[in-house]
Amino acid sequence: MTIDTDGDGILSEEEKVDALKSTASKSNFIQTIIEERSMTEVDRAGECLVARERILGKYSLPNEFAIEAYFGRIFGHNLEETVELSPVTWLPLIPLIALENSVDLSRDIVSASSTNAFESCGYFFATPWVFYPTIFFQGLSLTWALFNFWKMTSIKKMLLPTLVTDGVNGEAALLPPRYTIEEIRKDFNSSPSFFCWGEQFFTGGGAKTSPPRNEHEELFGAVGAKFESVYRDSIRFSTWLCVALIVYSTTQIVLRDGTALYLHANVGNPDGLVPELIMWVIFTASAVFQLSLAPTTFLNFCFVTSVEEYVKQDIINEVLIEVELCEVGPSINAVVATAAASTDASSL
């Protein structure tokens, strides 16, 4: 593409804006998810490098600054908080587990390993107040995971600098992030449709009570300045919900039904056995797919909360100190080695 449209060798602000508008993504919800899922490790490394150039220029950091060390510390801090569990984490699962356990309890079955466990086979599918709420929870879980993934990806794209090559002179140019252009930022919406209402409801008002403090936070949509803490919890709850659904579906229903089918055992509802097994295999596959989204969702969350206005200055200082220590270390070792050699020579 042609960036320097007037050919004067200097990129004006108007030319940068036009270039950013022309490269703005027109992808819809599904396309954004597919494009992000298809990214390679090389593509992600490229994103880190352009982010590094932006941080180096904005904070006047030395070329030795290790962006991988910076993001590594960000990742470690967020991971520590994400994997931390509390009893509240399991609250959303209590209604579903209670409903599905009612099938066993009504037949005096303690668990799927009980000797009479096959008596419940087929009834999870045939019992409406169990089957339909299960579909609801599965749909809710899938929507939740996909939205988390899409929101992190969309915000990341707005925060990334854009590397382009001029079609006239062939020179590469690093354009500023799209969110810095007011027109593009105003057209961006990370809280579409009913998701806007949901974010405001679950955050006690969201942007209405915690309005964005800068252009970066305007990207967070209806959740406002509460984004970092709210979506760290959202990713945590969504991930553990997927894990719980996988464990419960496989151990309590899929393995039981599969074993009964394999052994040709007498079951409580033979007509519902095969449909039940098929449906819960689909539910399990859906939960596995959702779980596969979690790593990328988490990485993108770490990115959008550690660049631009969210750069962590304390972590930058830690990385810089580490670099200085690495440079000083060899010289100290050389001094010690020289002193030791001198001592040995004098003793001789």
HUFEN-V88749 format. One record per run of one state. SS is the DSSP state (H for helix, E for strand, L for the rest). FROM is the first residue (numbers start at 1). TO is the last residue. If there is no record, write none. Layout:
BEGIN
[[SS,FROM,TO] [SS,FROM,TO]]
END
This chain:
BEGIN
[[L,1,12] [H,13,23] [L,24,28] [H,29,37] [L,38,40] [H,41,59] [L,60,66] [H,67,82] [L,83,86] [H,87,105] [L,106,116] [H,117,120] [L,121,122] [H,123,126] [L,127,127] [H,128,159] [L,160,161] [E,162,165] [L,166,171] [E,172,175] [L,176,177] [H,178,180] [L,181,181] [H,182,187] [L,188,192] [H,193,202] [L,203,205] [H,206,208] [L,209,214] [H,215,218] [L,219,220] [H,221,263] [L,264,269] [H,270,304] [L,305,307] [H,308,310] [L,311,312] [H,313,347] [L,348,348]]
END
